[in-house]
Every structure is written in C-alpha cells, then in structure tokens.
C-alpha cells in the first residue's frame, strides 16, 4: 500500500496561511487518479497553480517552495526540507499490485 499526504517546506507552512495555499498536482492525463481527486477536494476553491506529469517534479516544486504537493509518504521519508500539515489526519491509501507472467513466478532472483 502507498499512503498519500500533503507536503510542503516548513517555511511555506509557517509563512502562508491555509486559505492562501497553492497546490501542486498532476497534469490533465491523471485527472481521474484518486490522489488527484483528493487533492482537488482538499484544495476546494484554492488554486492548483502548478501541474506536472511526474511525482519527482511535484516533489522538487514543493521543495522549492512552490506550494503543497500530494505525495506518497515514501518520497518524503528522510527529507528534512518538507513536512506534512496532515500528520494527524488519515492519509489516502492506494493498493499497489505486481503482476508477472505465470512462467516467471518460480524463476530465482539473482
């Protein structure tokens, strides 16, 4: 499972009040992804000012102070320049599936 939360720099969270938050999200190709749907719910009438096709770019934008990105927890783990204002709120949880061809199931991994 992958858990998603908002992340931004501590400076951004300390200096920009929640009504003025700007958000960083996916471009139109991912509009129906559950994490993008949730981001739009969180943003409400506030602006999603930056849209990107990759999570890496979204993280880089958040780390540069461009706003809040809705990212998987594992991307922010160990980083000291982003934090979540949602620490006490339940995250969005997505299941991850791995599919392999049936003939590869018993192949030893080197």
C-alpha positions as CSV (number, residue, x, y, z in Angstrom):
1,X,0.0,0.0,0.0
2,X,1.1,3.6,-0.7
3,X,-0.1,6.4,1.5
4,X,-0.5,10.0,0.2
5,X,-0.4,13.2,2.2
6,X,0.3,16.9,1.5
7,X,3.9,18.0,1.8
8,X,5.5,21.5,1.7
9,X,8.5,23.2,3.2
10,X,8.4,24.2,6.8
11,X,9.0,27.8,5.7
12,X,6.0,27.7,3.3
13,X,3.7,26.3,6.0
14,X,4.9,28.8,8.6
15,X,4.5,31.9,6.3
16,X,1.5,31.1,4.1
17,X,-1.9,30.8,5.8
18,X,-4.1,27.8,4.7
19,X,-6.6,30.0,2.9
20,X,-3.7,31.2,0.6
21,X,-2.1,27.8,0.0
22,X,-1.2,27.0,-3.6
23,X,-1.2,23.3,-4.7
24,X,1.0,21.2,-7.0
25,X,-0.7,18.4,-8.8
26,X,-0.8,16.2,-11.8
27,X,-1.4,17.4,-15.4
28,X,-4.7,16.5,-17.1
29,X,-3.6,13.0,-18.0
30,X,-4.0,12.0,-14.3
31,X,-7.2,13.9,-13.6
32,X,-9.1,10.8,-12.6
33,X,-6.4,9.3,-10.3
34,X,-7.6,9.0,-6.7
35,X,-4.8,11.2,-5.4
36,X,-5.6,14.0,-7.8
37,X,-9.3,13.7,-7.0
38,X,-8.5,14.0,-3.3
39,X,-6.1,17.0,-3.9
40,X,-9.0,18.8,-5.7
41,X,-11.2,18.1,-2.7
42,X,-8.6,19.4,-0.3
43,X,-7.9,22.5,-2.4
44,X,-11.6,23.4,-2.8
45,X,-11.6,26.9,-4.3
46,X,-7.9,27.4,-3.8
47,X,-5.5,27.3,-6.8
48,X,-3.7,24.2,-8.2
49,X,-1.1,26.5,-9.6
50,X,1.4,24.0,-10.9
51,X,0.7,20.8,-12.8
52,X,3.3,18.2,-13.6
53,X,3.3,14.7,-15.1
54,X,5.7,13.1,-12.5
55,X,5.8,12.9,-8.8
56,X,9.5,13.7,-8.9
57,X,8.8,17.1,-10.4
58,X,6.0,17.7,-7.9
59,X,8.4,16.9,-5.0
60,X,11.0,19.2,-6.5
61,X,8.5,22.0,-6.8
62,X,7.3,21.6,-3.2
63,X,10.9,21.5,-2.0
64,X,11.5,24.8,-3.9
65,X,8.6,26.5,-2.0
66,X,6.0,26.5,-4.9
67,X,3.2,25.1,-2.7
68,X,1.8,21.9,-1.3
69,X,2.1,18.6,-3.3
70,X,0.0,15.5,-2.5
71,X,2.8,12.8,-2.5
72,X,3.4,9.3,-1.3
73,X,4.8,9.2,2.2
74,X,7.9,7.2,1.0
75,X,9.0,10.1,-1.2
76,X,9.3,12.5,1.7
77,X,10.8,9.9,4.2
78,X,14.2,11.1,5.4
79,X,13.9,14.6,3.9
80,X,14.3,17.4,6.3
81,X,13.1,20.2,4.0
82,X,9.4,19.0,3.6
83,X,6.8,18.2,6.1
84,X,3.1,17.4,6.2
85,X,0.5,19.6,7.7
86,X,-1.7,16.5,7.8
87,X,0.2,14.4,10.4
88,X,-2.9,13.7,12.4
89,X,-5.2,13.1,9.5
90,X,-5.7,9.7,7.8
91,X,-3.9,9.5,4.5
92,X,-5.3,8.4,1.2
93,X,-4.2,4.8,0.8
94,X,-3.7,3.1,-2.6
95,X,-3.1,-0.6,-3.1
96,X,-0.1,-1.5,-5.3
97,X,-0.2,-4.7,-7.3
98,X,2.6,-6.5,-9.0
99,X,1.8,-8.7,-11.9
100,X,4.2,-11.2,-13.6
101,X,3.8,-13.8,-16.3
102,X,3.0,-17.2,-14.8
103,X,6.2,-18.7,-16.2
104,X,8.3,-16.2,-14.2
105,X,6.8,-16.9,-10.8
106,X,9.3,-19.5,-9.8
107,X,12.4,-18.0,-11.5
108,X,15.1,-17.4,-8.9
109,X,16.0,-13.8,-8.4
110,X,19.8,-13.2,-8.6
